Structures are given as structure tokens and as C-alpha cells.
Amino acid sequence: MNLPKKVSVSDELHTLELAVDGARRLAQLGEESDEHETRRLQPRIGAILAVVIARLHQFDRVVRGEVDPADFRAPHNTVEEDGEEEREEQEDGEETGDLRIEDWPPDKLREHGEDEIERAKALEKEAKGIR
């Protein structure tokens, strides 16, 4: 039986946190290194931050409903739902849970595709100067 898959917001944010921390550590290493090593580290730091920015941009699009969460899922943020959400208890006794974003159902995918086609047609007409 295939369980529905969802995006774990907590897992995604934790992965981005680790990436930013890695970039910070590389920058710190560059401060303690010679000029040659610092120049060698700069593109690596830039690459890490570019990935973080791209993931945040895509995550924003998922949250705003512009992109199917299935297109955002990755091994580090995918959870299979079995109907029971994992719960954690905070120090004050309150329960917390991970926010999970579901993939779009087929009718939502179709509706989004139709909207995108209409938007593309309108842009094409506008580019041709037709109203």
C-alpha cells in the first residue's frame, strides 16, 4: 500500500539551517586562512547560499499555492503519512507537531495547468499587441 507523501516543513527548514551554518563556518575558516585559501572558499560559500535562496524561493511558491508540493519534495523533507502525525512534547507539556504540506490532488493539478495555459495565452496576446 502506498502511503500519501507530504513535505515536512520542519525537515526542510532544518536542512536549510545546516546549509547556512556550513556557509558560515566556511566564511569563518576563510577569515583564519591565507588569501589564496580565502579566494578558494568564496565560490563554495556562494554556491551554498545560492541553493538556500533557490529552495526558499521554491518553498515560498509552494506555500502560496503556485507550485505542487510534489515538485518540492526531496529525500530530506519527505514523510509518508499513515494518519498519525509524530508529536513531540515541549518542556511546558504542550504538544507540538510538524507542519506538513500535501501534494496536490489530480483535480488541483488540472486546474492549475488550465490556469497556466490561459495565463500564457494572455501573455502571448499582450506581446502581439492584441487585447
C-alpha positions as CSV (number, residue, x, y, z in Angstrom):
1,M,0.0,0.0,0.0
2,N,1.4,3.4,-1.0
3,L,1.1,5.9,1.8
4,P,0.5,9.6,0.8
5,K,3.7,11.6,0.8
6,K,3.9,15.1,2.3
7,V,6.6,17.7,2.7
8,S,7.9,18.2,6.2
9,V,8.4,21.9,6.8
10,S,10.5,21.2,9.8
11,D,12.8,18.9,7.9
12,E,13.2,21.4,5.1
13,L,13.9,24.3,7.4
14,H,16.4,22.2,9.4
15,T,18.3,21.3,6.2
16,L,18.4,25.0,5.2
17,E,19.7,25.8,8.7
18,L,22.5,23.3,8.3
19,A,23.4,24.7,4.9
20,V,23.6,28.3,6.2
21,D,25.6,27.1,9.1
22,G,28.0,25.4,6.8
23,A,28.4,28.6,4.7
24,R,29.1,30.5,8.0
25,R,31.7,28.0,9.0
26,L,33.4,28.2,5.6
27,A,33.4,32.0,5.9
28,Q,34.9,31.8,9.4
29,L,37.6,29.4,8.0
30,G,38.3,31.9,5.3
31,E,38.9,34.7,7.9
32,E,41.5,32.5,9.5
33,S,43.2,31.4,6.3
34,D,45.6,33.0,3.8
35,E,44.4,35.0,0.8
36,H,44.7,32.0,-1.6
37,E,42.5,29.8,0.6
38,T,40.0,32.6,1.2
39,R,39.6,33.0,-2.6
40,R,39.2,29.2,-3.0
41,L,36.4,29.2,-0.4
42,Q,34.4,32.1,-1.7
43,P,32.7,30.3,-4.6
44,R,31.8,27.4,-2.3
45,I,30.1,29.7,0.1
46,G,28.3,31.4,-2.8
47,A,27.1,28.1,-4.1
48,I,25.7,27.0,-0.8
49,L,23.9,30.3,-0.4
50,A,22.5,30.1,-4.0
51,V,21.0,26.7,-3.2
52,V,19.5,28.0,0.0
53,I,18.0,31.0,-1.8
54,A,16.6,28.8,-4.6
55,R,15.0,26.4,-2.0
56,L,13.5,29.3,-0.1
57,H,12.1,30.8,-3.3
58,Q,10.5,27.5,-4.3
59,F,9.2,26.9,-0.8
60,D,7.5,30.4,-0.9
61,R,5.9,29.4,-4.2
62,V,4.6,26.1,-2.6
63,V,3.2,28.0,0.4
64,R,1.4,30.5,-1.9
65,G,-0.1,27.6,-3.9
66,E,1.8,28.4,-7.1
67,V,3.6,25.0,-7.2
68,D,2.6,21.5,-6.4
69,P,4.4,20.4,-3.2
70,A,5.2,17.1,-5.1
71,D,7.7,19.2,-7.2
72,F,9.3,20.4,-4.0
73,R,9.6,17.1,-2.2
74,A,13.1,15.7,-1.8
75,P,14.6,12.8,0.2
76,H,15.4,15.1,3.2
77,N,11.9,16.5,3.6
78,T,9.5,13.7,2.5
79,V,7.4,12.0,5.1
80,E,4.8,9.2,4.5
81,E,1.5,9.8,6.2
82,D,0.0,6.9,8.0
83,G,-2.7,9.0,9.6
84,E,-0.7,9.5,12.8
85,E,1.4,12.7,12.9
86,E,4.5,12.5,15.0
87,R,4.0,14.6,18.1
88,E,6.7,16.0,20.4
89,E,6.2,17.3,23.9
90,Q,7.8,20.6,24.9
91,E,9.2,21.3,28.3
92,D,5.9,23.0,29.4
93,G,3.9,19.9,28.5
94,E,2.4,21.4,25.3
95,E,2.4,19.1,22.3
96,T,3.9,20.3,19.0
97,G,3.8,18.8,15.6
98,D,5.5,19.3,12.3
99,L,3.6,21.3,9.7
100,R,3.2,19.0,6.6
101,I,2.2,20.1,3.1
102,E,0.2,17.7,1.0
103,D,0.7,17.1,-2.7
104,W,-2.0,18.5,-4.9
105,P,-4.8,16.1,-5.9
106,P,-5.3,15.5,-9.6
107,D,-8.1,18.0,-10.0
108,K,-6.0,20.8,-8.5
109,L,-3.1,19.8,-10.9
110,R,-5.5,20.0,-13.8
111,E,-7.0,23.3,-12.7
112,H,-3.5,24.8,-12.2
113,G,-2.5,23.6,-15.6
114,E,-5.5,25.2,-17.2
115,D,-4.9,28.4,-15.4
116,E,-1.3,28.4,-16.6
117,I,-2.4,27.9,-20.2
118,E,-4.8,30.8,-20.0
119,R,-2.1,33.0,-18.5
120,A,0.3,32.0,-21.3
121,K,-2.3,32.8,-23.9
122,A,-3.0,36.2,-22.4
123,L,0.7,37.0,-22.3
124,E,1.1,35.9,-25.9
125,K,-1.8,38.2,-27.0
126,E,-0.3,41.1,-25.0
127,A,3.1,40.5,-26.6
128,K,1.4,40.7,-30.0
129,G,-0.5,43.9,-29.0
130,I,-3.9,42.2,-29.1
131,R,-6.4,43.0,-26.4
